[in-house]
Amino acid sequence: MPSDDDLRRLIRFSTDDGLIWLAGQRMLLLHSASLSALRREMLNTVGAGHARRMLMRGGYASGERDALLARQIRPDASLFDMFAVGPQLHGLEGAVRAMPEVFEVDEQAGRLRCVVRWDHSWEAEAHMREWGPQKDPACWMLLGYASGYASAFFRRRAIFKELQCAASGHAYCRIEGRFVHEWPDGEMLARDYAPESMLVRLDELQSQVEALRTRLQPIDRQGPLLGQSRAFEKAVGLLQKAAPTQVTVLLTGETGVGKERFASALHAMSPRADKPFVAVNCAALPSELIESELFGAEKGAFTGATATRIGRFERANGGTLMLDELGELPLAAQAKLLRVLQTGELERLGGARPIKVDVRVIAATNVDLEKAVEAGGFRRDLLYRLNVYPIHIPALRERVVDIELLAMHMLQKFSALHGRSIAGFTDRALAALRGHRWPGNVRELENLVERGLILTPAGELIDVDALFPQWSEGSQSGVDEQGFLTRQQAALPARQTAGIFDAMQSQGLSLEALEDSLLQEAVRRASGNLAAAARALGMTRPQLSYRLSRIRERDQDLRRDPENHE
């Protein structure tokens, strides 16, 4: 078996927030007695057959998660050393001491034979303590883990059988795994990991409920508005009530909360859904062109007006017009807007006759219009006319429970857009997303998810440093060879620190230059293998890639303008 030093370095006890991590996955330290009690309840409630299959599926899911780490942790190791990550992690997690005895595999020919000895199985001990000696093997969750791990590792279904079990009177447990087609009863064994018929039916009912709920949700060209938080559902409820009416709606909220999505969804739910939806960003239009853009202009109305120009109101006739960043509208244009809202008529710039329009207006702003009125930058009568039906869209930090739902939806969208397959997010990445302050709201989340997708290798989980390159873990403890907690990244002895500092001073090195040299030396010693260099430096591959890109950018700046870098 290879050394498990690299695996122990992945186990971190965070003293700042009381969390335990295995790489990017959140872990728990549980009393084995609590899991034993859970087994007892399941056996007493649903019977041994159902309990066995449910526990096997739970173990299977755990094995799949650990398999995602195996090829990532030891990319240059032999196939056996990579596969050994599973048995070694199973031991570090306290489940069982697993020692592979036979490992024969031919992936191209579709052949696998893996025999593993298990000592100190928590399940065998728990089952014996509760029910006494058994005729049949009892390590159900552990067996599921082995099958899930091997299936995910080889990317084809593999099934393990428990040949002997300590709960049946043997000195230790032994399991054997093969690809499913190699077992004569492989299809029957695979059924243990299929959902129960009752659970399938419940899942179908849940899917029907979700489908009905989606039909009731506001939806636009980008799909339904997603969220489960109370603040979000309150805003959606107001939107649904306003949709069948003709009321003018004022959407308020910070930049990036999705005001245009809300406006588009409101239009899609309204009787005007088959008519145009036109969105205008008032802040993006030059002040001298705003009136002609909104209300149109006759030929010759101003220099350069060589033809009659149709304004946005006329383009939206019969449908909906969204005026985004309304607080940026000049006072002259505000007066004309008020007239259109009150009379349903407009005059093109340079025109003499009124034009009737049927347009529903949705206004949106991220500024306090009351304060704008007091400052003289916004008409009070227009504010009264617009503020009939205000809807406040909550900031993302006010709807933390929605972040994972939104992130997964965005990941699916960007995966299809870029043609990449990513397994999802690590628990650590999701925790970081929930803890972020989100000054850019949903728009910022979109940018981070897209960047994380591009930086993460196919088939792996997006980790926190792919989302936040400068993220730091804070105070951490790890596990040493004896199993004791030890501080991660302990400080150098004072004598060595003093020597490094003296060398920096004598050679005129900056801290930045020293870091650059250390990073490049690690890459050189790893023969260009960034994953190996990152492990040697105690960081992740994306963190190293980010720092190396900063070095390249500085070098390019230096070559372009050497005088400013002297």
C-alpha positions as CSV (number, residue, x, y, z in Angstrom):
1,M,0.0,0.0,0.0
2,P,1.3,3.5,-0.8
3,S,1.8,6.1,2.0
4,D,-1.3,7.9,3.1
5,D,0.5,11.2,3.9
6,D,-1.1,12.9,0.9
7,L,-4.6,11.8,2.2
8,R,-4.0,12.9,5.8
9,R,-3.0,16.4,4.5
10,L,-6.5,16.6,3.0
11,I,-8.2,16.2,6.5
12,R,-8.6,19.5,8.1
13,F,-10.2,20.5,11.4
14,S,-11.1,24.2,11.1
15,T,-10.9,25.8,14.5
16,D,-12.4,29.1,13.2
17,D,-15.9,27.7,12.4
18,G,-15.9,24.1,13.9
19,L,-16.1,22.4,10.5
20,I,-14.2,19.2,9.4
21,W,-13.1,18.9,5.8
22,L,-11.8,16.1,3.6
23,A,-10.5,18.0,0.7
24,G,-13.5,20.1,-0.3
25,Q,-16.1,17.8,1.3
26,R,-17.6,18.5,4.7
27,M,-17.2,15.5,7.1
28,L,-18.7,14.7,10.5
29,L,-17.3,12.9,13.6
30,L,-20.1,10.8,14.8
31,H,-20.4,8.4,17.7
32,S,-20.6,4.9,16.2
33,A,-23.4,4.3,18.8
34,S,-25.5,6.9,16.9
35,L,-25.2,5.1,13.6
36,S,-25.9,1.8,15.5
37,A,-29.1,3.4,16.8
38,L,-30.0,4.5,13.3
39,R,-29.5,0.9,12.0
40,R,-31.7,-0.5,14.8
41,E,-34.5,2.0,14.0
42,M,-34.4,1.1,10.3
43,L,-34.4,-2.6,10.9
44,N,-37.3,-2.3,13.4
45,T,-39.3,0.0,11.2
46,V,-38.9,-1.2,7.6
47,G,-37.4,-4.7,8.1
48,A,-34.0,-6.2,7.3
49,G,-34.4,-6.3,3.5
50,H,-35.4,-2.7,3.1
51,A,-32.9,-1.5,5.7
52,R,-30.1,-3.4,4.0
53,R,-30.7,-1.8,0.6
54,M,-31.1,1.7,2.0
55,L,-27.8,1.4,3.9
56,M,-26.1,0.0,0.9
57,R,-27.3,3.0,-1.2
58,G,-26.1,5.4,1.4
59,G,-22.7,3.8,1.4
60,Y,-22.7,3.8,-2.4
61,A,-23.1,7.6,-2.5
62,S,-20.3,8.0,0.0
63,G,-18.0,5.9,-2.1
64,E,-18.8,7.8,-5.3
65,R,-17.8,11.1,-3.6
66,D,-14.4,9.7,-2.4
67,A,-13.7,8.3,-5.9
68,L,-13.8,11.8,-7.3
69,L,-10.7,12.5,-5.3
70,A,-8.7,9.4,-6.3
71,R,-7.4,10.3,-9.7
72,Q,-7.2,14.0,-8.7
73,I,-4.9,13.3,-5.7
74,R,-2.5,10.8,-7.4
75,P,-2.7,11.7,-11.1
76,D,0.8,10.3,-11.9
77,A,0.6,7.2,-9.7
78,S,0.1,3.6,-10.8
79,L,-3.5,2.4,-11.2
80,F,-3.3,0.5,-7.9
81,D,-1.9,3.4,-5.9
82,M,-4.7,5.6,-7.3
83,F,-7.3,3.0,-6.5
84,A,-5.8,2.6,-3.0
85,V,-7.1,6.0,-2.1
86,G,-10.5,4.5,-1.5
87,P,-9.4,1.8,1.0
88,Q,-7.1,4.3,2.7
89,L,-9.8,6.9,3.0
90,H,-12.2,4.3,4.4
91,G,-9.7,3.7,7.1
92,L,-8.9,7.4,7.8
93,E,-12.7,8.0,8.1
94,G,-12.8,5.4,10.8
95,A,-15.1,2.9,9.0
96,V,-12.9,-0.1,8.6
97,R,-9.2,-1.1,8.1
98,A,-9.1,-2.1,4.4
99,M,-6.2,-4.0,3.0
100,P,-6.4,-5.1,-0.7
101,E,-5.2,-8.7,-1.2
102,V,-5.9,-9.1,-4.9
103,F,-6.0,-6.3,-7.5
104,E,-6.3,-7.6,-11.1
105,V,-7.8,-5.3,-13.7
106,D,-7.9,-5.0,-17.5
107,E,-10.1,-1.9,-18.2
108,Q,-10.0,-2.4,-22.0
109,A,-11.1,-6.0,-21.7
110,G,-13.6,-5.2,-19.0
111,R,-12.1,-7.5,-16.4
112,L,-11.8,-6.7,-12.6
113,R,-11.0,-8.9,-9.6
114,C,-10.4,-7.1,-6.4
115,V,-10.3,-8.8,-3.0
116,V,-10.1,-6.7,0.1
117,R,-9.6,-7.8,3.8
118,W,-11.6,-5.7,6.3
119,D,-10.6,-5.5,10.0
120,H,-12.5,-3.7,12.7
121,S,-15.7,-3.2,10.7
122,W,-17.9,-0.8,12.7
123,E,-21.0,-2.3,11.1
124,A,-20.1,-5.9,12.0
125,E,-19.4,-4.8,15.6
126,A,-22.6,-2.8,15.8
127,H,-24.7,-5.6,14.4
128,M,-23.1,-8.3,16.7
129,R,-23.7,-6.1,19.7
130,E,-27.3,-5.5,18.9
131,W,-28.4,-8.8,17.3
132,G,-25.7,-11.4,18.1
133,P,-24.0,-13.7,15.7
134,Q,-25.5,-13.7,12.2
135,K,-25.9,-16.3,9.4
136,D,-25.5,-13.7,6.6
137,P,-22.9,-10.8,6.3
138,A,-24.0,-7.5,7.9
139,C,-21.6,-4.9,6.5
140,W,-24.1,-3.3,4.2
141,M,-23.1,0.4,4.2
142,L,-19.4,-0.5,3.9
143,L,-20.2,-2.9,1.0
144,G,-22.2,-0.1,-0.7
145,Y,-19.2,2.2,-0.3
146,A,-16.9,-0.3,-2.0
147,S,-19.3,-0.7,-4.9
148,G,-19.9,3.0,-5.3
149,Y,-16.2,3.8,-5.1
150,A,-15.1,1.2,-7.7
151,S,-18.0,2.1,-10.0
152,A,-17.1,5.8,-10.0
153,F,-13.4,5.1,-10.1
154,F,-13.6,2.9,-13.2
155,R,-16.6,4.8,-14.6
156,R,-18.4,1.5,-15.1
157,R,-20.7,-0.5,-12.7
158,A,-18.7,-2.7,-10.3
159,I,-20.3,-4.8,-7.6
160,F,-18.7,-6.1,-4.4
161,K,-19.9,-9.2,-2.5
162,E,-19.1,-9.9,1.2
163,L,-17.6,-13.4,1.2
164,Q,-17.1,-13.6,5.0
165,C,-18.1,-11.3,7.8
166,A,-17.0,-10.8,11.4
167,A,-20.7,-10.7,12.4
168,S,-20.9,-14.3,11.1
169,G,-18.2,-15.6,13.4
170,H,-15.1,-15.0,11.2
171,A,-12.0,-13.3,12.4
172,Y,-12.3,-10.6,9.9
173,C,-14.4,-9.6,6.8
174,R,-13.5,-10.2,3.2
175,I,-15.1,-8.8,0.1
176,E,-14.6,-9.4,-3.6
177,G,-15.4,-7.0,-6.4
178,R,-16.0,-7.5,-10.2
179,F,-17.6,-5.6,-13.0
180,V,-21.3,-6.3,-13.0
181,H,-21.3,-8.3,-16.2
182,E,-18.6,-10.7,-14.7
183,W,-20.9,-11.9,-11.9
184,P,-23.4,-14.6,-13.0
185,D,-26.0,-12.9,-10.8
186,G,-24.7,-9.4,-11.6
187,E,-28.1,-7.9,-12.7
188,M,-29.7,-9.2,-9.5
189,L,-26.9,-7.7,-7.4
190,A,-27.2,-4.4,-9.2
191,R,-30.9,-4.2,-8.1
192,D,-29.7,-3.7,-4.5
193,Y,-28.6,-0.2,-5.6
194,A,-31.8,0.6,-7.5
195,P,-34.3,2.8,-5.7
196,E,-37.1,1.0,-4.0
197,S,-40.4,0.8,-5.9
198,M,-42.1,2.8,-3.1
199,L,-39.3,5.4,-3.3
200,V,-39.5,5.5,-7.1
201,R,-43.2,6.3,-6.8
202,L,-42.6,9.0,-4.2
203,D,-39.9,10.4,-6.5
204,E,-42.4,10.4,-9.4
205,L,-45.0,12.2,-7.3
206,Q,-42.3,14.8,-6.2
207,S,-41.4,15.4,-9.9
208,Q,-45.1,16.0,-10.7
209,V,-45.4,18.4,-7.8
210,E,-42.2,20.2,-9.0
211,A,-43.6,20.3,-12.6
212,L,-46.9,21.9,-11.3
213,R,-45.0,24.3,-9.2
214,T,-42.8,25.3,-12.2
215,R,-46.0,26.1,-14.2
216,L,-47.1,28.5,-11.5
217,Q,-43.6,30.1,-11.3
218,P,-42.8,33.3,-13.3
219,I,-40.9,32.1,-16.4
220,D,-39.2,34.0,-19.2
221,R,-36.9,33.0,-22.1
222,Q,-34.2,31.9,-19.6
223,G,-36.5,29.7,-17.6
224,P,-38.3,30.0,-14.2
225,L,-37.2,32.5,-11.6
226,L,-35.6,30.2,-8.9
227,G,-35.7,30.6,-5.2
228,Q,-37.2,29.3,-2.0
229,S,-36.4,32.0,0.5
230,R,-39.2,34.0,2.1
231,A,-37.9,37.3,0.8
232,F,-37.8,35.9,-2.7
233,E,-41.2,34.2,-2.5
234,K,-42.7,37.5,-1.2
235,A,-41.4,39.3,-4.3
236,V,-42.6,36.5,-6.6
237,G,-46.1,36.6,-5.0
238,L,-46.4,40.3,-5.7
239,L,-45.3,39.7,-9.3
240,Q,-47.9,37.0,-9.8
241,K,-50.7,39.3,-8.5
242,A,-49.7,42.1,-10.8
243,A,-49.3,40.0,-13.9
244,P,-52.9,39.8,-15.1
245,T,-53.5,43.5,-14.5
246,Q,-52.3,46.6,-16.3
247,V,-50.8,48.3,-13.3
248,T,-47.4,50.1,-13.7
249,V,-44.8,48.2,-11.7
250,L,-41.7,49.7,-10.0
251,L,-39.0,47.2,-9.4
252,T,-36.4,48.2,-6.8
253,G,-33.2,46.5,-5.6
254,E,-29.4,46.6,-5.8
255,T,-27.5,46.2,-9.0
256,G,-27.3,42.6,-10.2
257,V,-30.4,41.3,-8.4
258,G,-32.2,40.4,-11.6
259,K,-34.6,43.2,-12.2
260,E,-34.7,42.6,-15.9
261,R,-35.5,38.8,-15.3
262,F,-38.4,39.8,-13.1
263,A,-39.7,42.3,-15.7
264,S,-39.4,39.7,-18.4
265,A,-41.2,37.1,-16.3
266,L,-44.0,39.6,-15.5
267,H,-44.5,40.2,-19.2
268,A,-44.5,36.4,-19.9
269,M,-47.2,35.8,-17.3
270,S,-49.4,38.7,-18.5
271,P,-52.0,38.8,-21.3
272,R,-49.4,40.7,-23.3
273,A,-47.0,37.7,-23.5
274,D,-47.4,37.3,-27.3
275,K,-46.6,41.0,-27.8
276,P,-43.1,42.7,-27.7
277,F,-41.0,43.0,-24.6
278,V,-38.6,45.9,-24.9
279,A,-36.0,46.7,-22.3
280,V,-34.1,50.0,-22.2
281,N,-31.2,50.9,-19.9
282,C,-31.6,54.6,-19.4
283,A,-28.1,55.0,-17.9
284,A,-26.6,53.5,-21.1
285,L,-28.1,56.2,-23.4
286,P,-26.4,59.5,-24.0
287,S,-28.6,62.3,-22.5
288,E,-29.0,64.0,-25.8
289,L,-30.4,60.9,-27.4
290,I,-32.7,59.6,-24.7
291,E,-35.8,61.4,-25.9
292,S,-35.4,60.3,-29.5
293,E,-34.7,56.7,-28.3
294,L,-37.8,56.6,-26.1
295,F,-40.3,58.6,-28.1
296,G,-38.9,58.6,-31.6
297,A,-37.9,61.5,-33.9
298,E,-39.2,62.9,-37.2
299,K,-37.0,63.3,-40.2
300,G,-35.0,66.6,-39.8
301,A,-35.8,66.9,-36.1
302,F,-32.1,67.4,-35.4
303,T,-28.8,67.2,-37.2
304,G,-28.3,63.7,-38.5
305,A,-32.0,62.8,-38.4
306,T,-32.1,61.8,-42.1
307,A,-35.2,59.5,-41.6
308,T,-38.1,59.1,-39.2
309,R,-37.0,57.2,-36.1
310,I,-39.4,54.9,-34.3
311,G,-39.0,55.1,-30.5
312,R,-39.0,52.3,-28.0
313,F,-42.5,53.1,-26.9
314,E,-43.9,52.6,-30.4
315,R,-41.8,49.4,-30.8
316,A,-43.4,48.0,-27.6
317,N,-46.9,48.9,-28.6
318,G,-49.3,46.3,-27.4
319,G,-46.6,44.8,-25.1
320,T,-44.3,45.8,-22.3
321,L,-41.6,48.4,-21.9
322,M,-39.0,48.1,-19.2
323,L,-37.2,51.3,-18.2
324,D,-34.1,50.2,-16.3
325,E,-32.0,52.6,-14.2
326,L,-34.9,55.1,-14.3
327,G,-33.2,57.4,-11.8
328,E,-30.8,58.4,-14.6
329,L,-33.5,59.8,-16.8
330,P,-33.2,63.6,-17.4
331,L,-35.9,65.9,-16.1
332,A,-37.1,66.8,-19.6
333,A,-37.6,63.2,-20.6
334,Q,-39.3,62.6,-17.2
335,A,-42.0,65.2,-18.1
336,K,-42.7,63.4,-21.4
337,L,-42.8,60.0,-19.7
338,L,-45.3,61.3,-17.2
339,R,-47.6,62.4,-20.1
340,V,-47.4,59.0,-21.8
341,L,-48.3,57.3,-18.6
342,Q,-51.2,59.6,-17.9
343,T,-52.7,59.9,-21.4
344,G,-51.3,57.0,-23.4
345,E,-50.1,59.5,-26.0
346,L,-46.6,60.6,-27.1
347,E,-45.1,63.0,-29.6
348,R,-42.0,62.2,-31.6
349,L,-39.2,64.7,-31.3
350,G,-39.9,67.3,-34.0
351,G,-43.4,66.0,-34.5
352,A,-46.7,67.9,-34.2
353,R,-49.3,65.2,-33.8
354,P,-49.9,62.9,-30.8
355,I,-49.5,59.2,-31.4
356,K,-51.6,56.7,-29.3
357,V,-49.7,53.8,-27.8
358,D,-50.8,50.9,-25.6
359,V,-47.8,50.0,-23.5
360,R,-47.4,48.6,-20.0
361,V,-44.4,50.2,-18.3
362,I,-42.2,48.4,-15.8
363,A,-39.7,50.8,-14.2
364,A,-36.6,49.6,-12.4
365,T,-34.1,51.4,-10.3
366,N,-31.3,50.8,-7.8
367,V,-31.4,54.3,-6.3
368,D,-33.7,55.7,-3.6
369,L,-36.1,57.8,-5.7
370,E,-37.4,59.7,-2.7
371,K,-33.9,61.0,-2.0
372,A,-33.6,61.8,-5.7
373,V,-36.8,63.9,-5.5
374,E,-35.4,65.7,-2.5
375,A,-32.2,66.4,-4.3
376,G,-34.1,67.8,-7.3
377,G,-33.1,65.1,-9.7
378,F,-36.5,63.4,-10.0
379,R,-40.0,64.6,-10.4
380,R,-42.3,63.9,-7.5
381,D,-45.4,63.6,-9.6
382,L,-43.7,61.0,-11.8
383,L,-42.6,59.1,-8.6
384,Y,-46.3,59.0,-7.4
385,R,-47.4,57.8,-10.8
386,L,-44.7,55.0,-10.9
387,N,-44.9,54.0,-7.3
388,V,-48.4,52.5,-7.5
389,Y,-47.2,48.9,-7.2
390,P,-43.6,48.7,-5.9
391,I,-41.8,45.3,-5.7
392,H,-38.5,45.1,-3.9
393,I,-36.2,42.3,-5.2
394,P,-34.0,41.1,-2.3
395,A,-30.2,41.1,-2.5
396,L,-28.6,37.7,-2.8
397,R,-27.2,37.9,0.8
398,E,-30.8,38.2,2.0
399,R,-31.7,34.9,0.3
400,V,-28.8,32.7,1.3
401,V,-30.9,29.5,1.1
402,D,-31.3,30.2,-2.7
403,I,-27.6,30.3,-3.5
404,E,-27.0,26.6,-4.0
405,L,-30.2,26.3,-6.1
406,L,-29.1,29.2,-8.3
407,A,-25.5,28.0,-8.6
408,M,-26.6,24.5,-9.7
409,H,-28.9,26.0,-12.3
410,M,-26.2,28.3,-13.6
411,L,-23.7,25.3,-13.7
412,Q,-26.1,23.4,-15.9
413,K,-26.6,26.3,-18.2
414,F,-22.9,27.1,-18.6
415,S,-22.1,23.3,-18.9
416,A,-24.3,23.2,-22.0
417,L,-23.0,26.5,-23.3
418,H,-19.3,25.5,-23.1
419,G,-19.8,21.8,-23.7
420,R,-18.1,20.8,-20.4
421,S,-19.2,18.1,-17.9
422,I,-18.6,19.1,-14.2
423,A,-19.7,16.9,-11.3
424,G,-20.9,19.8,-9.2
425,F,-19.6,21.8,-6.2
426,T,-17.6,20.7,-3.2
427,D,-19.2,21.3,0.2
428,R,-16.4,23.8,0.9
429,A,-17.2,25.7,-2.3
430,L,-20.9,25.9,-1.3
431,A,-20.0,27.0,2.2
432,A,-17.9,29.8,0.7
433,L,-20.7,30.8,-1.6
434,R,-23.1,31.0,1.3
435,G,-20.7,33.1,3.3
436,H,-19.8,35.6,0.6
437,R,-21.2,39.1,0.9
438,W,-22.3,39.3,-2.8
439,P,-21.8,43.0,-3.7
440,G,-22.7,42.1,-7.3
441,N,-25.6,39.8,-6.4
442,V,-26.9,37.2,-8.9
443,R,-24.8,38.7,-11.7
444,E,-21.7,38.2,-9.6
445,L,-22.7,34.6,-8.8
446,E,-23.1,33.9,-12.6
447,N,-19.6,35.2,-13.3
448,L,-18.1,33.1,-10.5
449,V,-19.9,29.9,-11.6
450,E,-18.8,30.3,-15.2
451,R,-15.2,30.9,-14.2
452,G,-15.3,27.9,-11.8
453,L,-16.6,25.7,-14.6
454,I,-13.8,26.7,-16.9
455,L,-11.0,26.3,-14.3
456,T,-12.2,22.9,-13.1
457,P,-11.1,19.7,-14.9
458,A,-13.9,17.7,-16.5
459,G,-15.7,15.2,-14.2
460,E,-14.4,16.9,-11.0
461,L,-16.1,19.1,-8.4
462,I,-15.7,22.9,-8.5
463,D,-13.7,23.7,-5.3
464,V,-13.6,27.0,-3.5
465,D,-10.3,28.3,-5.0
466,A,-11.7,28.0,-8.5
467,L,-14.4,30.5,-7.4
468,F,-12.3,32.7,-5.1
469,P,-8.6,32.5,-6.2
470,Q,-7.4,34.4,-3.2
471,W,-9.4,32.4,-0.7
472,S,-7.6,31.4,2.6
473,E,-8.5,28.5,4.9
474,G,-7.6,30.3,8.2
475,S,-6.7,28.4,11.3
476,Q,-6.5,24.6,10.5
477,S,-5.4,21.4,12.2
478,G,-4.6,18.2,10.5
479,V,-3.8,14.6,11.4
480,D,-0.2,13.3,11.9
481,E,1.1,9.7,11.4
482,Q,0.0,8.7,14.9
483,G,-3.5,10.0,14.4
484,F,-3.1,13.1,16.6
485,L,-4.2,16.6,15.6
486,T,-1.4,18.9,14.5
487,R,-1.3,22.5,13.3
488,Q,-1.3,22.8,9.6
489,Q,1.6,24.7,8.0
490,A,3.6,25.1,11.2
491,A,6.0,28.0,11.3
492,L,9.7,27.5,10.5
493,P,12.1,27.5,13.4
494,A,13.4,30.9,14.3
495,R,17.0,30.1,13.1
496,Q,15.7,29.1,9.6
497,T,13.4,32.1,9.4
498,A,16.3,34.4,10.3
499,G,18.5,32.8,7.6
500,I,15.9,33.3,4.9
501,F,15.4,37.0,6.0
502,D,19.1,37.6,5.9
503,A,19.4,36.1,2.4
504,M,16.5,38.3,1.2
505,Q,18.2,41.4,2.6
506,S,21.7,40.6,1.2
507,Q,20.3,39.9,-2.3
508,G,17.8,42.7,-2.3
509,L,14.8,40.3,-2.8
510,S,11.3,41.4,-2.2
511,L,8.7,39.1,-0.6
512,E,7.0,39.0,-4.0
513,A,10.2,37.9,-5.7
514,L,10.9,35.2,-3.1
515,E,7.4,33.8,-3.6
516,D,7.8,33.8,-7.4
517,S,11.1,32.0,-7.1
518,L,9.6,29.3,-4.8
519,L,6.7,28.7,-7.1
520,Q,8.8,28.4,-10.2
521,E,11.3,26.1,-8.4
522,A,8.4,23.8,-7.3
523,V,7.2,23.6,-10.9
524,R,10.7,22.9,-12.1
525,R,11.3,20.1,-9.6
526,A,7.9,18.6,-10.5
527,S,9.0,18.6,-14.2
528,G,6.1,21.0,-15.1
529,N,3.4,18.9,-13.4
530,L,1.3,21.6,-11.7
531,A,-0.7,19.1,-9.6
532,A,2.5,17.7,-8.1
533,A,4.0,21.1,-7.6
534,A,0.9,22.3,-5.9
535,R,0.9,19.3,-3.5
536,A,4.5,20.0,-2.6
537,L,3.6,23.6,-1.8
538,G,0.6,22.7,0.3
539,M,-1.9,24.3,-2.0
540,T,-4.4,23.3,-4.7
541,R,-3.7,23.3,-8.4
542,P,-6.0,26.2,-9.2
543,Q,-4.3,28.3,-6.5
544,L,-0.9,27.6,-8.0
545,S,-2.2,28.3,-11.6
546,Y,-3.6,31.6,-10.4
547,R,-0.3,32.7,-8.8
548,L,1.7,31.6,-11.8
549,S,-0.6,33.6,-14.1
550,R,0.1,36.7,-11.9
551,I,3.9,36.1,-12.5
552,R,3.4,35.9,-16.2
553,E,1.3,39.2,-16.2
554,R,4.0,41.0,-14.3
555,D,6.7,39.7,-16.7
556,Q,4.7,40.9,-19.7
557,D,4.2,44.4,-18.1
558,L,7.9,44.5,-17.4
559,R,8.8,43.8,-21.0
560,R,6.3,46.3,-22.3
561,D,7.4,49.1,-20.0
562,P,10.7,48.4,-18.2
563,E,11.3,52.0,-17.0
564,N,8.3,52.0,-14.7
565,H,9.4,48.7,-13.1
566,E,12.9,49.8,-12.1
